Amino acid sequence: MCAQVDATTFLSFVCKACHQEIEAPVWMAKREAECPACGAMIEVPETSEPGTVWGANEAALQPTKAQVDAMKSRTIRIELSDQW
């Protein structure tokens, strides 16, 4: 995986069933997947939800590096095998 990761690479959103923040590759937008935390079926949104790691900051301010690192530590990324 490339060391340079930006908001155009991933989407972030919250599972409606368990409220876990989830990160998914942007190419998964509008596809169904299983929540990696609770197993509920979820649909990956087209844009990141506000207040999530890749979403717009609710205060419309750019988060600091420390804030992004803290958000990433509580986010689960959907990982797919090469056979997907």
Order of alpha helices (4+ residues) and beta strands (2+ residues): beta-beta-beta-beta-alpha-beta
